[in-house]
Amino acid sequence: MRRIALIALIPLALAACSNQGLRDLRSSSDGPDEFMIQPVKPLESPDNYATLPAPTPGKANLTDRSALNEGVQAFGGRPQSADAGIPASDGALVRHASRNGVSSNIREELAETDAKFRKRKARFTQFRIVPVDRYNQAYKRQALDANKEARRWRRAEARTPSAPPAN
């Protein structure tokens, strides 16, 4: 009986050793991957077919959407090339936002800090009998409670936008 129990426990122990990291994003369905679908603008018939730009394989099309430009428009800005500099009208805003200094390598610095944090939090994640997504557990202290923050700002008598009702 002990041998049968031991033989049954060995695969469980080995399965618990597989380290999926903090985020396991495998799909459990046979359907399409909704993150692979990229929405495009509706097709329109041009006024003059002779004025259409030449096709550029591998580059952006007229119907491709730009998340950056759509975000700028949503906040009331004017969309422009992502490579363009900061408009003069936004100079005061940029100076105010960078008044305490600007780190030129902030993305690399944050990526390195987050990698260290995930490594520290993932020390014992490989010892699981059942696959668990530990992302929310690891980042729980860094998550904001939107309703709690709204109440805090309202108590401080700050103007706050309306928020969806709490679940």
FIVEXGU-373865 format. One record per atom (N, C-alpha, C, O, CB): x, z, y. Coordinates in steps of 0.2 Angstrom, whole numbers, plus 5000, padded with zeros to 4 digits. Atoms other than C-alpha are relative to their C-alpha. Glycine has a CB too. Example, Ala and Ser with C-alpha at 12.3 -4.5 7.8 and 13.67 -1.06 7.14 Angstrom:
2
500450004994 506250394978 500450005006 500950035005 499550065000 499649994994 506850364995 499650035005 499950045011 500249935002 
This chain:
167
500450004994 500050005000 500450005006 500349975011 499550065000 499650004994 501450045012 500349935001 500449915007 500650054999 499750064999 502249875009 499549955003 499749915008 500249964993 500550044996 500549785014 499950025007 499949985011 499450014996 500149984993 500449895029 500649975004 500549955010 499950075001 499450024996 502249855034 500049925001 500249905006 500650024996 500150074999 501949665031 499549985005 499649935009 499849974993 500550014995 500449675042 500250025007 500049995012 499350044999 499849984993 501349765056 500649965003 500749965009 500250075000 499550044997 502849655057 499849945004 500149935010 500449974994 500250054995 501949505065 499750035006 499850005011 499549954996 500349974994 501049615077 500650035004 500650025010 499650064998 499449974996 502749695082 500449945003 500649945009 500550044996 499650054997 503549525084 499649965006 499949945011 500149954995 500450034995 502049455094 500050045007 500050015012 499350004998 500049964994 502149605106 500749995004 500750005010 499950074998 499450014997 503949555110 500049945004 500549935008 500650004995 499950064996 503549385118 499850025007 499350055009 499449954998 500149994993 503749405137 499749955004 500149905004 500750035003 500350054996 502549305147 500150015007 499949975011 499349994998 500049994993 503049375163 499450045003 499050064999 500249945004 500649974997 501849445175 499449965001 498849995001 500250035007 500550044999 500749295177 499949954994 500449914993 500049965007 500150045005 500049205162 499449955002 498949975002 499950034993 500550054997 499149045168 499849954995 499549904997 500349975006 500250055005 498748955152 499250005000 498950055000 500350024993 500750015000 497048885151 499750014993 500149994988 499849925002 500349985006 495948945137 499449954998 499249954993 499750075000 500550055001 494748795138 500349934998 500949925000 499550005005 499850075001 494848615132 499849955006 500049895005 499749974994 500250044994 494148555149 500649975004 501249995003 499550035004 499450034995 495148465163 500350065004 499950115005 499749955004 499749954996 496348565173 499849995008 500049945011 500850005000 500350014993 495448585190 500650005005 500449985011 499550055002 499450004995 497148615199 500449935000 500749925005 500550064999 499650065000 497748445195 499649945003 499849895005 500149974992 500550054996 496248355204 500250015007 500150075010 499350014998 499950004993 496748315222 499449965003 499449905002 500749975001 500650044997 495248275233 500349965005 500849975008 499650065004 499850054995 495448125244 499449995005 498850015004 500249944997 500650024995 494448065260 499649944997 499949914992 500449985006 500450065003 493047945256 500349935003 500649935008 499350015003 499750064998 493547765256 499649975006 498949975006 500049954994 500450034994 493047665272 500349935000 500849914998 500250045006 499850084999 493047475275 500350005007 500050025012 499449964999 499750014994 494247435289 499749955004 499449905002 500849995000 500350054996 493747335304 500349934999 500049884999 500050025008 499650065001 495147205301 500550014994 500950064995 500349985007 499650005006 495947185284 500849985002 501250004999 499849964995 499350024998 497447105293 500450055003 501050055003 500049945005 499649954997 497947265302 500250064996 500450114998 499650025006 499849945004 498147375287 500750004999 501149954999 499649994993 499349995001 499847445284 500249984993 499849974989 500250085001 499750025006 500947385270 499950054995 500050114997 500749975001 500049955006 500747475253 500750035000 501250005000 499749974994 499449965001 502047615251 499950044993 499750094993 500150045006 500149975007 502147655232 500450075001 500950085003 500349964995 499749935000 502447845230 499950045006 500150095007 500749994998 500149974994 502047885248 499350015001 498950004997 500349955006 500749984998 500447945257 499649945001 499949895004 500050055006 500550054998 498947835258 499550025005 499650085008 499649984993 500449984995 497647825271 499550054998 499250085002 499749935003 500549955003 496447925260 500250064998 499950114996 499649964995 499749935002 497648065256 499950055006 499950035012 500849994999 500149954996 497248225264 500650045001 501150044997 499450054998 499449964998 498548335273 499750085001 499450095006 500449985006 500249934999 498248525270 500350035006 499950075009 500250044994 499749974994 499448565284 499649985006 499450025011 500749985001 500450024994 498448455297 499350035000 499150045005 500049925000 500749975000 496748515291 500050075002 499650105005 499749994993 500049934998 497348695293 500150015007 499850055011 500650044996 499950004992 497948655311 499449995003 499250025008 500649955002 500750024997 496248575315 499650064999 499250075004 499849944996 500549955001 495348725307 500150065005 499650095007 500150034993 499849954995 496248845319 500049975007 500250015012 500750034999 500150024993 495848735334 500649965003 500749945009 499950055005 499450034998 497548645335 500049925000 499449904997 500650024996 500050075001 498048465336 500549984994 501050004994 500249965007 499650025005 498648385320 500649955002 500549915006 499649974994 499450054999 500348295320 500450004994 500350034989 500450025007 499550015006 501848255309 500250074998 500450115003 500549955002 499749935002 502448405299 500850015002 501050065003 500050014992 499350004997 504248355305 500050015007 500650025010 500349944998 500049994993 503748365323 500250075002 500150124999 499349985003 499849934997 504448505334 499450045002 498850015002 500549995005 500549954997 503448645342 499849975007 500249965011 500250075001 500250024994 502348575356 500250055006 500250115005 499349985000 499849954994 502848645374 499450055001 499550105004 500149955006 500649954999 501048715375 500050064996 499750114997 499349964999 500049945004 501448835361 500650045001 500850084997 499949974993 499349974999 503148885368 499950085001 500350124998 500349975005 500149934999 502449055374 499850044994 500150094992 499550015005 500249975007 501649095357 500650014996 500750064993 499549964997 499450005004 503249055348 500550055002 500850094998 500349934999 499649954997 504249165360 499850074998 500250114996 500149995007 500349945001 503049305358 500150024992 500350084991 499350005002 500049985007 503049295339 500750014997 500850054992 499749944996 499349995003 504949285337 500450055005 501050055005 500349935000 499749954996 505249425350 500550054997 501050075000 499550035004 499649955004 506049535337 500549974996 500850004991 499550054996 499550045003 507149405330 499749964994 499149974992 500550054997 500250045005 506949265317 500549994995 501149984997 499849935003 499650015006 507749255300 500049924998 499549904996 499950054994 500150075002 508249075296 500049994993 499749934991 500749975003 500050015007 508349105278 499450054997 499550074991 500650014996 500549955002 506749205276 499649984994 499550034990 499450005006 500350025006 506049105262 500450024994 500150044989 499849925000 499549985005 507549125251 500050084999 500150104994 500749975001 500049925000 507649315256 499450034996 499450074992 500150025007 500649975003 505849345251 499949984993 499750024989 499449975004 500050025007 505949245235 500550044996 500350064990 500249924999 499649965003 507449345230 499850074999 499850104994 500750005003 500349935000 506649515234 499450004995 499350054991 499750025007 500650005004 505049465225 500249994992 500050024988 499549945001 499850015006 506049405210 500350074997 500250094991 500649954999 499749945002 506949575209 499450054999 499450094994 500450045006 500649965001 505249665211 499649984993 499550034990 499549995006 500450025006 504449565197 500450024994 500250044989 499949925000 499649985005 505949595186 500050084998 499950104993 500849985001 500149935001 505849785189 499350024997 499350064993 500150035007 500749985002 503949785186 499949974993 499550004989 499549975004 500150035007 504149675170 500450034995 500550004989 500149935001 499649975005 505349795161 499750014993 500049994988 500350065003 500349995006 504149845148 499449964999 499049984994 499850085000 500650045001 502849705149 500149964993 499649944991 499949955005 500050045006 503549625133 499850044994 499750014989 500749984999 500249965005 502949775123 499250005000 499050065002 500350075000 500850004999 501049725122 499849974993 500049924990 499849965006 500350035006 500049705106 499549955002 499449904998 499650064996 500550054998 498649605115 500349975007 500550015011 499350035001 499850034993 499149475129 499650035006 499050035006 499949934999 500349974994 498849555146 500349965006 500949955006 500150075000 499850034994 498949475163 500250065005 499750095007 499549955003 499849944997 499949605172 500149995008 500350035011 500650034997 499850024993 500049515189 499650055005 499950085009 499749935001 500449954996 498649625197 500250075000 500250105005 499249994999 499749935001 499349785190 500650015004 500750065007 500150014993 499450004997 501049745197 499950005007 500350045011 500549954998 500150014993 500449695214 499550045003 499350035009 500049935002 500649964998 499049825216 500150045006 499750045011 499850054994 499849974994 499949925229 500149965006 500049985012 500650054999 499950054994 500249775240 499449965002 499449935007 500549954998 500650044999 498449705239 499650045006 499650105006 499650004994 500449974995 497349735254 499350004998 499049964995 500149965007 500750005001 495549795253 499749985006 499750015011 499850074998 500350034994 494649685265 499550045004 499550055010 499749934999 500549964997 493149795268 500350075003 500150095008 499550024995 499749944997 494249955270 500449985007 500450025011 500550034995 499650024994 495349865283 499549985006 499650005011 500449934999 500550014995 493749805292 499850065003 499750075009 499549954997 500249934998 493149985293 500550035004 500350065009 499850044994 499449974996 494850045299 500049975007 500150015012 500649994997 500050034994 494849915313 499450015004 499550025011 500149934999 500649994996 493049945318 500050075003 499850095008 499449994996 500049934998 493350135319 500550005006 500450045011 500350054995 499550014994 494850085331 499749975006 500049955011 500649974998 500450034995 493449995341 500449935002 500349915008 500050045006 499850074999 494349825339 499549954998 499149974994 500749994996 500550065001 493349665339 500249974993 500849954992 500049955005 499950025006 493149615321 499549954998 498949955000 500150054994 500550045002 492349465313 499650034994 499750084991 500349934997 500449985005 490949485301 500349994993 500749944992 499349975000 499750005006 491449515283 499449994995 498950014996 500450064998 500650005005 490449475267 499950074997 500350114997 500349954994 500249945002 489549615259 500550024994 500749984990 499350004998 499649985006 490549725247 499650004993 499050004993 500250085001 500450015006 490149695229 499950074997 499650084991 500549974995 
